[in-house]
Amino acid sequence: MRGEIMESHIRNIDLAPQGQLKIDWVAGHMPVLNQLRKEFEQELPFKGKKVVVCLHLEAKTAYLAKVIQAGGAEVTVVASNPLSTQDDVVAALVAGGIHAHAWHGATEEEYHQHIHQALDFQPDYIIDDGGDLVSTIHQQRRELISHVQGGAEETTTGILRLKAMEQKGELGFPMIAVNDAQMKYLFDNRYGTGQSVWDGIMRTTNLVVSGKTVVVAGYGWCGKGVAMRAKGLGARVIVCEVDPIKANEAWMDGFEVMQMLEAAAQGDFFITVTGDKDVIRGEHFKVMKDGAILANAGHFDVEVNKVELKALSEEMRVVRPNIEEFKLKDGRKIFLLAEGRLVNLAAGDGHPAEVMDMTFALQALSLTALTEQVTPLSAKVYPVPHEMDLRVARLKLNALNLKIDELSIEQKEYLSNWVHG
């Protein structure tokens, strides 16, 4: 068994002051998390507990780690993506007493080494993004399964992996599916992804979107947000789907719907948001326009088949930061953003702080729900309790100084009685 370690592995502690400025900025725009921080400082729900947080290490996730720390936890953070790590933010966390194992641009070997170093902390609870912590524990660090009391998962991709483990009877501890909460997917997935994906694409390419054809692969909540923002920017939008219900929804929302092979010949921008592999592959590259731009907004860099793209190319080079040019053997050029990783985080700052405020409030409250269990939960995937969803919604409305109506006793009785007409 690996021994516990307390040191951090980061790029440069001297970057901490500028990282702290970033954290302070987002903290000023996350009122729900600020309210929870005040409560945590008084109640100390995580006192004596160790928490490992595996998320995209930028300012907003850093503030979540600080809020959990304020609740009495000893916290370790590790990156869920090597290109989204901001070294100054990580340094600020370490300067503030949080352990960290991450740096920007980590190799695949370093990335997995960092996960193991974080797990050497022997956490009581975890927060995961994409399932890499859970996967590593169950495949390589099984001695920790009995020690971890539970955790929460941030993403669609991670929950798919967790449910697959549960169905096979291989999940070793309870996990709360934060991504499936309404106050998460209705806002984070839709509005957060919609804005941050285009922010990443536009700041990276410095190209106009209006008048272009945008192909969106996947019409879940993230895809809805990306398509909606593309339409607002003046683009013609094509949606590709495998789900007939979502395809009908995209059509009724005013978008064109077609198979990827047909769309591939028409698109100027391609954005994958499916969570699956090989969404755009060799057959599609062969018919794309000269100058087509590919971006991925799914968790893993498998949605655009980079192996097949390289095989079709005779020359590759980086033409701008986060833009790789693939010159095909017939002379056409195809551009891939951020190595096919999450474009909104690898080439941008991720979702707006006001949106992540709600998601991270759910994450923090999910951990408190686990600590409050008198009888340990079974090793299953659990939904966020509806009352928790409602609490975050009310806190958000209070922060916005918005008031809504309440049902009268008579109205509640009417709704609960089948006799009334």
C-alpha positions as CSV (number, residue, x, y, z in Angstrom):
1,M,0.0,0.0,0.0
2,R,1.2,3.5,-0.8
3,G,1.9,5.7,2.2
4,E,0.3,9.0,2.8
5,I,2.2,12.1,1.6
6,M,1.6,15.7,2.4
7,E,3.8,17.5,-0.1
8,S,2.4,19.1,-3.3
9,H,3.6,18.7,-6.9
10,I,3.1,22.0,-8.8
11,R,4.8,24.2,-11.3
12,N,5.8,27.3,-9.3
13,I,4.6,28.5,-5.9
14,D,5.8,32.1,-6.8
15,L,2.7,32.4,-9.1
16,A,0.4,32.3,-6.1
17,P,-0.4,36.1,-5.8
18,Q,-1.7,36.4,-9.4
19,G,-3.7,33.1,-8.9
20,Q,-5.2,34.5,-5.7
21,L,-6.4,37.6,-7.7
22,K,-8.3,35.2,-10.1
23,I,-9.9,33.3,-7.1
24,D,-10.9,36.6,-5.5
25,W,-12.6,37.8,-8.7
26,V,-14.8,34.7,-9.1
27,A,-15.6,34.6,-5.4
28,G,-17.1,38.0,-5.9
29,H,-19.5,36.6,-8.4
30,M,-20.5,33.3,-6.7
31,P,-23.1,34.4,-4.0
32,V,-24.6,31.0,-3.5
33,L,-21.2,29.4,-2.7
34,N,-20.5,32.4,-0.5
35,Q,-23.6,31.8,1.6
36,L,-22.7,28.1,2.0
37,R,-19.1,29.1,3.0
38,K,-20.5,31.2,5.9
39,E,-22.6,28.2,7.0
40,F,-19.7,25.8,6.7
41,E,-17.4,28.0,8.7
42,Q,-19.9,27.9,11.6
43,E,-21.0,24.2,11.3
44,L,-17.8,22.6,10.1
45,P,-19.5,19.7,8.4
46,F,-16.3,18.2,7.1
47,K,-14.2,18.5,10.3
48,G,-11.6,15.8,10.4
49,K,-12.4,14.6,6.9
50,K,-10.1,14.4,3.9
51,V,-11.5,15.4,0.5
52,V,-9.9,14.9,-2.9
53,V,-11.2,17.2,-5.7
54,C,-10.5,16.2,-9.3
55,L,-11.8,19.0,-11.5
56,H,-10.5,21.5,-14.1
57,L,-8.1,23.5,-12.0
58,E,-9.0,27.1,-12.7
59,A,-10.3,29.9,-10.4
60,K,-13.9,28.7,-10.0
61,T,-13.0,25.1,-9.0
62,A,-10.3,26.5,-6.8
63,Y,-12.9,28.5,-4.9
64,L,-15.1,25.4,-4.4
65,A,-12.0,23.7,-2.9
66,K,-11.6,26.7,-0.5
67,V,-15.3,26.5,0.5
68,I,-14.9,22.8,1.3
69,Q,-11.7,23.7,3.3
70,A,-13.7,26.3,5.2
71,G,-16.1,23.5,6.3
72,G,-13.2,21.8,8.2
73,A,-11.9,19.5,5.5
74,E,-8.3,18.8,4.6
75,V,-8.3,19.2,0.8
76,T,-6.2,17.9,-2.0
77,V,-6.8,18.9,-5.6
78,V,-5.8,17.2,-8.8
79,A,-6.5,18.1,-12.5
80,S,-9.2,16.4,-14.6
81,N,-7.5,17.7,-17.7
82,P,-3.9,18.6,-18.2
83,L,-4.6,21.5,-20.6
84,S,-7.2,23.3,-18.4
85,T,-4.9,23.6,-15.4
86,Q,-3.9,27.1,-14.5
87,D,-0.6,27.1,-12.7
88,D,-1.1,30.4,-10.9
89,V,-4.4,29.2,-9.4
90,V,-2.9,25.9,-8.3
91,A,-0.1,27.8,-6.6
92,A,-2.6,30.0,-4.8
93,L,-4.3,27.0,-3.4
94,V,-1.1,25.5,-2.1
95,A,-0.2,28.9,-0.5
96,G,-3.6,28.7,1.2
97,G,-3.0,25.3,2.7
98,I,-4.5,23.0,0.1
99,H,-2.5,20.1,-1.3
100,A,-2.2,20.0,-5.1
101,H,-0.8,17.7,-7.7
102,A,-1.1,19.3,-11.1
103,W,0.5,21.5,-13.7
104,H,-0.4,22.8,-17.1
105,G,0.6,20.6,-20.0
106,A,1.3,17.5,-18.0
107,T,2.1,14.4,-20.1
108,E,-0.2,11.5,-19.9
109,E,2.3,9.7,-17.6
110,E,2.5,12.8,-15.3
111,Y,-1.3,13.2,-15.4
112,H,-1.9,9.7,-14.0
113,Q,1.0,10.0,-11.6
114,H,-0.7,13.1,-10.2
115,I,-3.9,11.2,-9.7
116,H,-2.1,8.5,-7.7
117,Q,-0.3,11.2,-5.6
118,A,-3.7,12.7,-4.8
119,L,-5.1,9.3,-3.9
120,D,-2.1,8.7,-1.6
121,F,-3.9,11.3,0.6
122,Q,-6.4,8.5,1.4
123,P,-9.6,10.5,1.0
124,D,-12.8,10.0,2.9
125,Y,-14.8,11.8,0.1
126,I,-14.1,12.7,-3.5
127,I,-15.4,15.0,-6.1
128,D,-14.8,13.7,-9.6
129,D,-15.1,15.1,-13.1
130,G,-15.3,12.5,-15.8
131,G,-14.7,9.5,-13.6
132,D,-10.9,9.3,-13.6
133,L,-10.6,9.2,-9.8
134,V,-13.3,6.5,-9.5
135,S,-11.8,4.5,-12.3
136,T,-8.3,4.7,-10.9
137,I,-9.4,3.6,-7.4
138,H,-11.4,0.6,-8.8
139,Q,-8.7,-0.5,-11.2
140,Q,-5.4,0.3,-9.6
141,R,-6.0,1.5,-6.0
142,R,-8.6,-1.0,-4.7
143,E,-7.2,-0.8,-1.2
144,L,-8.9,2.6,-1.0
145,I,-12.4,1.4,-1.8
146,S,-13.3,0.5,1.8
147,H,-11.9,3.9,3.0
148,V,-13.8,6.2,0.6
149,Q,-17.2,6.9,2.1
150,G,-18.7,8.4,-1.1
151,G,-18.4,11.2,-3.6
152,A,-20.1,13.3,-6.2
153,E,-19.7,13.4,-10.0
154,E,-19.7,16.5,-12.1
155,T,-20.2,15.4,-15.7
156,T,-22.4,13.5,-18.1
157,T,-19.5,11.4,-19.2
158,G,-18.6,10.5,-15.6
159,I,-22.1,9.5,-14.7
160,L,-22.3,7.2,-17.8
161,R,-19.2,5.5,-16.5
162,L,-20.6,5.2,-12.9
163,K,-23.9,3.8,-14.1
164,A,-22.1,1.2,-16.2
165,M,-20.1,0.2,-13.1
166,E,-23.2,0.0,-11.0
167,Q,-25.0,-2.2,-13.5
168,K,-22.1,-4.6,-13.5
169,G,-22.0,-4.6,-9.7
170,E,-18.5,-3.1,-9.7
171,L,-19.1,0.2,-8.0
172,G,-17.5,0.1,-4.5
173,F,-19.0,3.2,-2.8
174,P,-21.9,5.6,-3.2
175,M,-21.7,8.5,-5.7
176,I,-24.1,11.4,-6.2
177,A,-24.9,12.3,-9.8
178,V,-24.6,16.1,-9.6
179,N,-24.8,16.5,-13.4
180,D,-28.4,15.1,-13.3
181,A,-29.7,17.8,-11.0
182,Q,-31.9,20.4,-12.7
183,M,-29.9,23.4,-11.2
184,K,-26.9,21.9,-12.9
185,Y,-27.8,20.8,-16.4
186,L,-30.4,23.5,-17.1
187,F,-27.8,26.2,-16.5
188,D,-24.3,24.8,-16.4
189,N,-24.7,22.4,-19.4
190,R,-26.9,24.7,-21.5
191,Y,-25.9,28.3,-20.8
192,G,-22.4,27.7,-19.4
193,T,-21.3,25.4,-22.2
194,G,-23.0,27.5,-24.8
195,Q,-21.2,30.7,-23.8
196,S,-17.8,29.2,-22.9
197,V,-17.4,27.0,-26.0
198,W,-17.9,30.0,-28.3
199,D,-15.6,32.1,-26.0
200,G,-12.9,29.5,-26.4
201,I,-13.4,29.2,-30.2
202,M,-13.6,32.9,-30.9
203,R,-10.6,33.9,-28.7
204,T,-8.5,31.1,-30.2
205,T,-9.4,31.6,-33.9
206,N,-10.3,35.3,-34.0
207,L,-12.7,34.5,-36.8
208,V,-16.2,35.6,-37.5
209,V,-19.1,33.2,-36.8
210,S,-21.9,35.1,-38.5
211,G,-22.6,33.7,-42.0
212,K,-20.7,30.5,-41.3
213,T,-22.2,27.0,-41.1
214,V,-21.8,25.3,-37.7
215,V,-22.2,21.6,-37.2
216,V,-23.1,20.5,-33.7
217,A,-22.8,16.8,-33.0
218,G,-25.1,15.9,-30.0
219,Y,-28.2,17.7,-28.9
220,G,-28.2,17.1,-25.2
221,W,-28.2,20.0,-22.8
222,C,-24.7,21.0,-23.8
223,G,-25.4,20.7,-27.5
224,K,-28.6,22.8,-27.1
225,G,-26.5,25.6,-25.5
226,V,-23.8,25.5,-28.2
227,A,-26.4,25.5,-31.1
228,M,-28.4,28.3,-29.4
229,R,-25.4,30.5,-29.1
230,A,-24.3,29.7,-32.7
231,K,-27.7,30.8,-33.9
232,G,-27.4,34.0,-31.9
233,L,-24.0,34.7,-33.4
234,G,-25.6,34.6,-36.9
235,A,-24.5,31.2,-38.0
236,R,-26.5,28.6,-40.0
237,V,-26.7,25.6,-37.6
238,I,-26.8,21.9,-38.5
239,V,-27.4,19.3,-35.7
240,C,-26.3,15.7,-36.0
241,E,-27.9,13.1,-33.6
242,V,-28.4,9.4,-33.0
243,D,-31.4,9.9,-30.7
244,P,-34.6,10.3,-32.8
245,I,-36.4,12.3,-30.0
246,K,-33.5,14.8,-29.7
247,A,-33.3,15.0,-33.5
248,N,-37.0,16.0,-33.6
249,E,-36.4,18.5,-30.8
250,A,-33.5,20.1,-32.7
251,W,-35.7,20.4,-35.8
252,M,-38.5,22.0,-33.9
253,D,-36.0,24.4,-32.4
254,G,-35.3,25.6,-35.9
255,F,-32.1,23.8,-36.7
256,E,-31.3,21.6,-39.7
257,V,-30.9,17.9,-39.0
258,M,-28.8,15.5,-41.0
259,Q,-26.2,12.7,-40.8
260,M,-22.6,13.7,-40.2
261,L,-21.4,12.5,-43.6
262,E,-23.8,15.0,-45.3
263,A,-23.0,17.8,-42.8
264,A,-19.3,17.2,-43.1
265,A,-19.2,18.6,-46.6
266,Q,-21.0,21.8,-45.5
267,G,-19.6,22.8,-42.2
268,D,-17.2,25.6,-41.4
269,F,-17.1,24.9,-37.7
270,F,-17.6,21.5,-36.1
271,I,-18.3,21.0,-32.4
272,T,-18.7,17.6,-30.8
273,V,-20.7,17.4,-27.6
274,T,-21.7,13.7,-27.3
275,G,-19.5,11.9,-24.8
276,D,-18.8,9.1,-27.3
277,K,-15.8,8.3,-29.5
278,D,-15.1,8.7,-33.2
279,V,-18.0,11.1,-33.8
280,I,-15.9,12.7,-36.6
281,R,-13.6,10.3,-38.3
282,G,-11.8,9.5,-41.6
283,E,-14.8,9.3,-43.9
284,H,-15.9,12.8,-42.7
285,F,-12.4,14.3,-43.0
286,K,-12.3,13.2,-46.7
287,V,-15.3,15.4,-47.7
288,M,-14.7,18.5,-45.5
289,K,-14.1,22.0,-46.9
290,D,-10.6,23.4,-47.1
291,G,-10.2,25.3,-43.8
292,A,-12.8,23.5,-41.7
293,I,-12.3,24.0,-38.0
294,L,-12.9,21.2,-35.5
295,A,-13.5,21.6,-31.8
296,N,-14.6,19.3,-29.0
297,A,-16.7,20.1,-26.0
298,G,-17.1,16.6,-24.6
299,H,-15.0,15.5,-21.6
300,F,-12.5,13.2,-23.3
301,D,-10.4,13.9,-26.5
302,V,-11.9,10.9,-28.4
303,E,-14.8,12.5,-30.2
304,V,-12.6,13.7,-33.1
305,N,-10.5,10.7,-34.3
306,K,-7.1,12.3,-34.3
307,V,-5.4,9.1,-35.4
308,E,-7.3,8.9,-38.6
309,L,-6.9,12.7,-39.2
310,K,-3.1,12.3,-38.9
311,A,-3.1,9.3,-41.2
312,L,-4.8,11.4,-43.9
313,S,-2.3,14.2,-43.5
314,E,1.1,14.8,-45.0
315,E,2.1,17.7,-42.8
316,M,1.1,19.0,-39.3
317,R,2.0,22.2,-37.6
318,V,0.8,24.6,-34.9
319,V,-0.2,27.8,-36.6
320,R,-1.5,29.7,-33.5
321,P,-1.7,28.8,-29.8
322,N,-4.2,25.9,-29.5
323,I,-4.7,25.6,-33.3
324,E,-3.1,22.6,-35.1
325,E,-3.1,22.6,-38.9
326,F,-3.4,19.2,-40.7
327,K,-2.5,19.5,-44.3
328,L,-4.2,16.6,-46.2
329,K,-2.5,14.8,-49.0
330,D,-4.9,16.4,-51.5
331,G,-3.8,19.9,-50.3
332,R,-6.9,20.7,-48.1
333,K,-6.2,22.0,-44.6
334,I,-8.2,21.0,-41.5
335,F,-7.7,22.8,-38.2
336,L,-8.1,21.1,-34.8
337,L,-8.5,23.3,-31.7
338,A,-6.9,22.5,-28.3
339,E,-5.7,19.0,-29.3
340,G,-9.4,17.9,-29.5
341,R,-9.7,18.4,-25.7
342,L,-12.5,20.5,-24.1
343,V,-12.2,23.7,-26.1
344,N,-13.9,25.9,-23.5
345,L,-11.4,25.0,-20.8
346,A,-8.2,24.0,-22.8
347,A,-8.5,27.2,-24.9
348,G,-10.5,29.4,-22.5
349,D,-11.5,29.9,-18.8
350,G,-14.5,27.6,-18.8
351,H,-18.1,28.5,-17.7
352,P,-19.0,31.8,-16.3
353,A,-18.7,32.1,-12.5
354,E,-22.4,32.9,-12.0
355,V,-23.3,29.6,-13.6
356,M,-20.7,27.5,-11.8
357,D,-21.9,29.0,-8.6
358,M,-25.0,26.8,-8.7
359,T,-23.2,23.7,-9.8
360,F,-20.5,23.9,-7.1
361,A,-23.1,24.7,-4.5
362,L,-24.7,21.3,-5.4
363,Q,-21.3,19.7,-5.2
364,A,-20.6,21.1,-1.7
365,L,-24.1,20.2,-0.5
366,S,-23.8,16.7,-1.9
367,L,-20.8,16.1,0.3
368,T,-22.6,17.4,3.3
369,A,-25.5,14.9,2.5
370,L,-23.0,12.1,2.5
371,T,-21.5,13.2,5.9
372,E,-25.0,13.3,7.4
373,Q,-25.8,9.7,6.7
374,V,-26.4,7.8,9.9
375,T,-26.4,4.5,8.1
376,P,-23.8,4.3,5.2
377,L,-25.4,4.3,1.7
378,S,-25.1,1.3,-0.5
379,A,-22.6,1.4,-3.4
380,K,-25.0,3.0,-6.0
381,V,-25.4,6.1,-8.1
382,Y,-27.8,8.5,-6.3
383,P,-29.7,11.5,-7.6
384,V,-29.3,14.9,-6.0
385,P,-32.2,15.2,-3.5
386,H,-35.0,17.4,-5.0
387,E,-35.0,19.5,-1.9
388,M,-31.3,20.3,-2.4
389,D,-32.0,21.4,-5.9
390,L,-34.8,23.6,-4.6
391,R,-32.5,25.1,-2.0
392,V,-29.9,26.1,-4.5
393,A,-32.6,27.6,-6.7
394,R,-33.9,29.7,-3.8
395,L,-30.4,30.8,-2.8
396,K,-29.8,31.9,-6.4
397,L,-33.1,33.8,-6.5
398,N,-32.3,35.5,-3.2
399,A,-28.9,36.5,-4.6
400,L,-30.6,38.0,-7.6
401,N,-33.1,39.8,-5.4
402,L,-35.9,38.1,-7.3
403,K,-39.2,37.1,-5.5
404,I,-41.7,34.5,-6.7
405,D,-45.3,33.7,-5.7
406,E,-46.2,30.9,-3.3
407,L,-49.2,28.6,-3.5
408,S,-52.0,29.2,-1.0
409,I,-53.2,26.3,1.2
410,E,-56.3,26.1,-1.0
411,Q,-54.2,25.9,-4.1
412,K,-52.0,23.1,-2.7
413,E,-55.1,21.2,-1.7
414,Y,-56.6,21.6,-5.1
415,L,-53.5,20.3,-6.8
416,S,-53.3,17.3,-4.5
417,N,-57.0,16.3,-4.7
418,W,-58.2,14.4,-7.7
419,V,-61.9,15.1,-7.0
420,H,-61.8,18.8,-7.9
421,G,-62.5,19.8,-11.5
